[in-house]
Amino acid sequence: MENNKFHILIVDDDNRIRDLLKDYLSENNYIVSTAENANQAKERLEFLKFDIIILDVMMPGQNGYELTKELKKKIKVPIILLTAKGEVENRIKGLELGADDYIGKPFEPKELLLRIKNIINKSNKIDLKSTHNVGSAIIDLNKMIVKLDNKNKKINNTEKKVLIEMLANPGTTYTRDEIGKISGISQERSIDVMITRLRQKLEIDPKNPKYLQTIRGSGYVLWI
């Protein structure tokens, strides 16, 4: 798809940021609409279809976290959160609620543009509406379920992000740092725990994995 077919909604109560991003993204051939609060955003969403939402966390009324949680229950549109720099826990909170990425203020518009392109590229690679097979496991990213041995096992948003990336790039080894950036998890131990849980959902014998394997000294790889 060409850039000019993608419609972006910018939600921010700061007029300067809204206008700056609208001008910049329009110059890069995106269709851009804006809203200054959550209520305006929901009004736009009633009548228009968007491919990505850029959403400020700190807004009067319903904040970005609350709106993210509400929207993710209804629609599958990717959301990039605009957060204050240094608020690591809050960024993780946003990702856990379903946000697809975040960027800290202040930021360069070019960095936001690259993050938008990254999300679009990932969306093009993996069809979230289709199921994906890893060995005997059937992954439904839309319903966030893995079916194995006639049992359905739920995956969370963090696990979903990692699976989307790995399914799009089978055979690629990801370091812990890379997985941390994808998932929003900073502690190595927490990353290892998440991989262990994924194995329990994907593998017939999680202690001897065939598909989600550890590459000693390098990281993790998913074989399909």
Secondary structure in CASP SS format (residue, H / E / C, confidence):
PFRMAT SS
TARGET T0000
AUTHOR 0000-0000-0000
METHOD secondary structure of the structure
MODEL  1
M C 1.00
E C 1.00
N H 1.00
N H 1.00
K H 1.00
F C 1.00
H E 1.00
I E 1.00
L E 1.00
I E 1.00
V E 1.00
D C 1.00
D C 1.00
D C 1.00
N H 1.00
R H 1.00
I H 1.00
R H 1.00
D H 1.00
L H 1.00
L H 1.00
K H 1.00
D H 1.00
Y H 1.00
L H 1.00
S H 1.00
E H 1.00
N C 1.00
N C 1.00
Y C 1.00
I E 1.00
V E 1.00
S E 1.00
T E 1.00
A E 1.00
E C 1.00
N C 1.00
A H 1.00
N H 1.00
Q H 1.00
A H 1.00
K H 1.00
E H 1.00
R H 1.00
L H 1.00
E H 1.00
F H 1.00
L C 1.00
K C 1.00
F C 1.00
D C 1.00
I E 1.00
I E 1.00
I E 1.00
L E 1.00
D E 1.00
V C 1.00
M C 1.00
M C 1.00
P C 1.00
G C 1.00
Q C 1.00
N C 1.00
G H 1.00
Y H 1.00
E H 1.00
L H 1.00
T H 1.00
K H 1.00
E H 1.00
L H 1.00
K H 1.00
K C 1.00
K C 1.00
I C 1.00
K C 1.00
V C 1.00
P C 1.00
I E 1.00
I E 1.00
L E 1.00
L E 1.00
T E 1.00
A E 1.00
K C 1.00
G C 1.00
E C 1.00
V H 1.00
E H 1.00
N H 1.00
R H 1.00
I H 1.00
K H 1.00
G H 1.00
L H 1.00
E H 1.00
L C 1.00
G C 1.00
A C 1.00
D C 1.00
D E 1.00
Y E 1.00
I E 1.00
G E 1.00
K E 1.00
P C 1.00
F C 1.00
E C 1.00
P H 1.00
K H 1.00
E H 1.00
L H 1.00
L H 1.00
L H 1.00
R H 1.00
I H 1.00
K H 1.00
N H 1.00
I H 1.00
I H 1.00
N H 1.00
K H 1.00
S H 1.00
N H 1.00
K H 1.00
I C 1.00
D C 1.00
L C 1.00
K C 1.00
S C 1.00
T E 1.00
H E 1.00
N E 1.00
V E 1.00
G C 1.00
S C 1.00
A E 1.00
I E 1.00
I E 1.00
D E 1.00
L C 1.00
N C 1.00
K C 1.00
M C 1.00
I E 1.00
V E 1.00
K E 1.00
L E 1.00
D C 1.00
N C 1.00
K E 1.00
N E 1.00
K E 1.00
K E 1.00
I C 1.00
N C 1.00
N H 1.00
T H 1.00
E H 1.00
K H 1.00
K H 1.00
V H 1.00
L H 1.00
I H 1.00
E H 1.00
M H 1.00
L H 1.00
A H 1.00
N C 1.00
P C 1.00
G C 1.00
T C 1.00
T C 1.00
Y E 1.00
T C 1.00
R H 1.00
D H 1.00
E H 1.00
I H 1.00
G H 1.00
K H 1.00
I H 1.00
S H 1.00
G C 1.00
I C 1.00
S C 1.00
Q C 1.00
E H 1.00
R H 1.00
S H 1.00
I H 1.00
D H 1.00
V H 1.00
M H 1.00
I H 1.00
T H 1.00
R H 1.00
L H 1.00
R H 1.00
Q H 1.00
K H 1.00
L H 1.00
E C 1.00
I C 1.00
D C 1.00
P C 1.00
K C 1.00
N C 1.00
P C 1.00
K C 1.00
Y C 1.00
L E 1.00
Q E 1.00
T E 1.00
I E 1.00
R C 1.00
G C 1.00
S C 1.00
G E 1.00
Y E 1.00
V E 1.00
L E 1.00
W C 1.00
I C 1.00
END
